[in-house]
Amino acid sequence: MKEEIKITSHFVVPKHEILTPDEIKVLLDKFKISINQLPRIAEDDVVVKEIGASVGDVLKITRASLTAGVSQYYRLVVREQL
């Protein structure tokens, strides 16, 4: 029997959260940007699949930082096109 590995439980994988529509609006207003100006993450990324995110979702990624302590990044889930 093949053991299933949960990638998000590994210590080197930062916390990924799917933002609500209200949280997305606050984020875009705060930085005065459109959703298409966010950095992208592919829908077939292992973490995206594991947390159940879909194309159009915005992820908040919280990472440990040596200089800032904790830093947050945001990514728009997109369908990868060749």
HELIX and SHEET records of a PDB file:
HELIX    1   1 ILE A    7  SER A    9  5                                   3    
HELIX    2   2 PRO A   21  PHE A   31  1                                  11    
HELIX    3   3 ILE A   35  GLN A   37  5                                   3    
HELIX    4   4 VAL A   46  ILE A   51  1                                   6    
SHEET    1   A 4 LYS A  15  ILE A  18  0                                        
SHEET    2   A 4 VAL A  58  SER A  65 -1                                        
SHEET    3   A 4 GLY A  69  VAL A  78 -1                                        
SHEET    4   A 4 ARG A  40  ALA A  42  1                                        
END                                                                             
